[in-house]
């Protein structure tokens, strides 16, 4: 599947400048817009305990997903990027191992964290993460399964962090002592 998708993509890129420019923009600069959107959301969260919980949840999930799980997988499984494996010229280049996608692991982790706080933002972030991932596939730096791997790594990380932080949630019902 990866080979067929990549061969199709490499047959398309380089034909239309506007398409190549759009792919490069979405692959390189959409993450910055997502970062700004994340900060905007953080400043909207009230009260302070909920804000601190949200930021802690997001940071721990992103670090576990991107910083730990992705790097452990890449240490044991070094997968070349499509442009390297196929010997073709890509719109973007990167020398790190391809699997799993670090961008996908990071941004899908944020999308999954949003699920616990705001479903509308979760969907928007999830779609943006998917668009960024597909743009990175179209730019030649990732296989499609690299993006899916990043998504799975993010999901596992967020579920683990949710289990660890659940008892600290400011939204959980409090038991009041009858004394």
C-alpha positions as CSV (number, residue, x, y, z in Angstrom):
1,X,0.0,0.0,0.0
2,X,2.8,2.5,1.0
3,X,4.6,1.9,-2.3
4,X,1.5,2.3,-4.5
5,X,0.5,5.5,-2.7
6,X,4.0,7.0,-2.9
7,X,4.4,6.1,-6.6
8,X,1.1,7.8,-7.3
9,X,2.1,10.9,-5.3
10,X,5.5,11.2,-6.9
11,X,3.7,11.1,-10.3
12,X,1.8,14.2,-9.2
13,X,4.3,16.4,-7.4
14,X,6.3,18.7,-9.5
15,X,3.6,19.2,-12.1
16,X,1.8,22.3,-10.7
17,X,3.5,25.0,-8.8
18,X,0.4,26.0,-6.8
19,X,-0.1,22.4,-5.6
20,X,3.5,22.0,-4.6
21,X,3.4,25.3,-2.8
22,X,0.2,24.3,-1.0
23,X,1.6,21.0,0.1
24,X,4.8,22.6,1.4
25,X,2.8,25.2,3.3
26,X,0.6,22.6,4.9
27,X,3.5,20.4,5.7
28,X,5.8,23.1,7.1
29,X,3.7,25.9,8.4
30,X,0.3,24.4,9.4
31,X,2.0,23.2,12.6
32,X,2.8,26.8,13.6
33,X,-0.9,27.7,13.1
34,X,-1.9,24.8,15.2
35,X,0.5,25.9,17.9
36,X,-1.1,29.3,17.9
37,X,-4.5,27.8,18.1
38,X,-3.5,25.7,21.0
39,X,-2.2,28.7,22.9
40,X,-5.4,30.6,22.1
41,X,-7.4,27.8,23.6
42,X,-5.2,27.7,26.7
43,X,-5.9,31.3,27.3
44,X,-9.7,30.7,27.0
45,X,-9.7,27.9,29.6
46,X,-11.1,28.9,33.0
47,X,-10.8,28.5,36.0
48,X,-7.1,28.2,36.7
49,X,-7.2,24.6,38.0
50,X,-8.8,23.5,34.8
51,X,-6.2,25.4,32.7
52,X,-3.3,23.9,34.6
53,X,-4.8,20.4,34.3
54,X,-5.4,20.9,30.5
55,X,-1.8,22.2,29.9
56,X,-0.4,19.4,32.1
57,X,-2.4,16.8,30.2
58,X,-1.3,18.2,26.8
59,X,2.4,18.5,27.7
60,X,2.7,15.1,29.2
61,X,0.8,13.5,26.3
62,X,2.9,15.2,23.7
63,X,6.2,14.4,25.5
64,X,5.2,10.8,26.0
65,X,4.0,10.4,22.4
66,X,6.6,12.4,20.5
67,X,9.5,12.5,22.9
68,X,9.5,9.0,24.3
69,X,7.4,6.4,22.3
70,X,8.4,7.8,18.9
71,X,12.1,7.8,19.7
72,X,12.0,4.3,21.3
73,X,10.4,2.9,18.1
74,X,12.8,4.8,15.9
75,X,15.8,3.4,17.9
76,X,14.7,-0.1,17.2
77,X,13.1,0.3,13.8
78,X,14.9,2.6,11.3
79,X,12.7,3.1,8.3
80,X,14.0,5.2,5.4
81,X,11.9,8.0,4.1
82,X,10.0,7.5,0.7
83,X,12.3,9.9,-1.2
84,X,15.4,7.9,0.1
85,X,13.9,4.5,-0.5
86,X,12.6,5.4,-4.0
87,X,15.6,7.6,-5.0
88,X,13.3,10.5,-6.0
89,X,13.4,14.2,-5.4
90,X,10.9,15.3,-2.7
91,X,9.4,18.6,-1.9
92,X,10.8,18.5,1.6
93,X,13.7,16.4,3.1
94,X,14.4,15.0,6.5
95,X,17.2,12.6,7.6
96,X,15.5,11.1,10.7
97,X,13.8,7.7,10.5
98,X,10.3,7.9,9.0
99,X,8.3,5.6,11.3
100,X,6.3,6.8,13.2
101,X,5.8,10.3,12.1
102,X,6.9,12.7,14.9
103,X,4.6,15.4,13.6
104,X,1.6,13.1,13.6
105,X,2.4,11.7,17.1
106,X,2.6,15.2,18.5
107,X,-0.4,16.8,16.8
108,X,-2.7,13.8,17.1
109,X,-1.8,13.7,20.8
110,X,-3.0,17.3,21.2
111,X,-6.2,16.4,19.2
112,X,-6.9,13.5,21.5
113,X,-6.3,15.6,24.6
114,X,-8.8,18.2,23.3
115,X,-11.4,15.3,23.2
116,X,-11.6,15.5,27.0
117,X,-12.1,19.2,27.1
118,X,-13.8,20.4,23.9
119,X,-15.1,18.1,21.2
120,X,-15.3,20.8,18.5
121,X,-11.7,21.8,19.0
122,X,-10.8,18.1,19.1
123,X,-12.3,17.5,15.7
124,X,-10.7,20.7,14.3
125,X,-7.3,19.7,15.6
126,X,-7.7,16.1,14.4
127,X,-8.6,17.3,10.9
128,X,-5.6,19.7,10.9
129,X,-3.3,17.0,12.1
130,X,-4.6,14.7,9.4
131,X,-4.1,17.4,6.7
132,X,-0.6,18.0,8.0
133,X,0.2,14.3,7.9
134,X,-1.2,13.9,4.4
135,X,0.8,17.0,3.3
136,X,3.9,15.3,4.7
137,X,3.1,12.2,2.7
138,X,2.5,14.2,-0.5
139,X,5.8,16.1,0.1
140,X,7.7,12.8,0.1
141,X,9.0,12.7,3.7
142,X,6.5,10.1,5.0
143,X,4.8,6.9,4.0
144,X,1.1,6.8,4.8
145,X,1.7,4.2,7.5
146,X,4.1,6.5,9.2
147,X,1.1,8.9,9.8
148,X,-1.1,6.0,11.0
149,X,1.7,4.9,13.3
150,X,2.0,8.4,14.7
151,X,-1.8,8.5,15.3
152,X,-1.7,5.2,17.2
153,X,1.3,6.2,19.3
154,X,-0.5,9.4,20.2
155,X,-3.7,7.6,21.2
156,X,-1.8,5.2,23.4
157,X,0.1,8.1,25.1
158,X,-3.1,10.1,25.7
159,X,-4.9,7.1,27.2
160,X,-1.9,6.4,29.5
161,X,-1.7,10.0,30.6
162,X,-5.5,10.2,31.1
163,X,-5.3,7.2,33.5
164,X,-2.4,8.7,35.4
165,X,-4.0,12.2,35.7
166,X,-7.7,11.2,36.1
167,X,-7.7,11.5,39.9
168,X,-6.3,15.1,39.7
169,X,-9.1,16.3,37.3
170,X,-10.7,19.5,38.5
171,X,-14.0,18.3,36.8
172,X,-14.5,15.1,38.8
173,X,-17.2,15.1,41.4
174,X,-15.9,15.7,44.9
175,X,-17.1,13.7,47.9
176,X,-17.9,16.0,50.8
177,X,-17.3,14.6,54.3
178,X,-20.4,14.5,56.5
179,X,-18.5,15.5,59.6
